[in-house]
């Protein structure tokens, strides 16, 4: 088996070379030269609006499917890059933000607060997020720490908007 080569600066050619990489890099948003996680998080908004008409149970099932599938996408991209949690891999941010948006009030303020809270927890990584981020590797680890950040953001949203 050939050992992957570490690629610190993936490009469009790599991202387009595989559906798994295309998805892991958030349709190319993970190639942003600065703050790729923020750009990836923003990709969740059009996906959320595309799914807005489906019943709640179906929406949550789709998000769960995206999470499980993302374990594979992110693992494949990390192995190809030789970096398990490369900053350009943003599918984890997209899926986590889709979950946060489900609980956000449907207003500009609600969506803005949801975005800011998720980015805060994703970057800050309070316990146990940082602990999991350091210990859980491969696709599951990439996806799981963002799920925890989403849970923190959801709890804060519920407290802020519903007391």
N, C-alpha and C positions, 0 to 999 in steps of 0.2 A: 504494500500500500504506500502510495506516495504521500510524503509529509506536506501539509499545506504551507505555502509561503506567506509570511506576514505582509499584508498590503496595508500600509497606513493611510493611503489616499485612494480608495476605490473610485472608479470612474463610471461614466454612463455605459461604456462597453461591458464592464463586469455586471452592472446592475441589470442590463437588458439581456444578459447571456442565459438567464434562468428565471422561470416564473417565481421560484422561491426567493431569489435575490431581489427581484422586482418588488415583491411584497414585503420582504424584510426591510428593504430600504424605502418603504412607504411611497411606492410609485416614483421614486427618485428624490423625494423630499429630504431623505437622509444624506443626500450629497450636498446639502447647503453648506457653504464654507464656514459659517458661524452658526452656532445654536441649532444643530440638526434636530435635536430632541424637541425643541420648540416648534420648528417647522413641521416635524412629524405629528406633533400634537394637533396642530392646526388642520391637518388632513382629516382628522376625526370629524370635523364639523360638516363638510359636505357629505361624508358617509352617513352621519347621523340624520341629516335632512333627507337623504335618499331613503332611509329606513323608517322615516317618521310615520308612515301610514300603516306599518305592520302592528299587529296586536302586541301588547307588552310582553307576553310570554314568548312570542316568536322573536321579538327583538333580543331578549335576554338569551334565548337559545342561540341566536346568530352570534352574539358577542361571545358566548361560551365556546362555540365552534371556532370562532376567530382566535380565541385564546389557545385552544388545544392545537389548532393548525399552526399557529404562530410558534409554538415550541419547535416544530419541525423546520419552519422557514428560518427562524433565527439561528437554530443550531446549524443548519446547512450553510448559511451565510457566514457565521462565525468560524466554522471550520475552513471554508474557502479562503477567508481572510487571515486565518491563523490567530485571530483575536476573538475570543468567545463573546464578548459584549462590546463590540466596536461601536463607537458613538454614532455612526451612520445607520446602524440597525435601529429603526424607529417603529417597527410594527408593534412593539410592546407599548409604546406611548399611544399609538393610535387606538389599540384595543382598550387600554385602561381608560383613555379619555372617553371612548364610546360608553363605557360603563358609568363614568361620572356624569356625562350629559343626560343619561337616563334619569338621574335623580335631581338634576338641576332645574330650578324654576324656568319656565319657558319665556324668558325675557332677555333683553340685551344684558341687563345687570346680572341675572342668574347665570347666563352663559359666561360672562366675563369673570365673575367670581369663581365659577367652576374651573375655568382655564387657569386662573392665577393660583388657586389652591392646589390643583394637581401639579402644576409646574413647581410650586414651592416645595411640596413633599417629595416630588421626584428628584429635585436637585439637592435639597437639604438632607433627605434620607434619615429621618429620626428613627430611633429603635422601634421595631426590629428590622426596618428596611435596610439600613446600612449593613447590619449583621448578615442578613440573607444575601445581599448583593455581593458581599465578600466571600461567602461560603458556598452558595449555590451557583454552579457553573452550567454552561451549555444552554440550550434553548429554554429549559424550564426555569433556570435561574434568571435569564434575561426577562422572561415574561412575568415571573412571580414578584420581583421587587416592585415592578410598576403596578401590579395588582394591589399590593399593599399600599402604595402611594395613593391609588384610586380610593381605597377604603378609607384612608385618613381624610381625603378630600370630601368624600361623601358624608362622613360623620360631621365634618365642619359645615358643610352645606346644610345638612338637616338642622344643626344647632342654630346657624345663622338665620335661616329662613323659616324655621318652624318652631323655634324656641326650644 
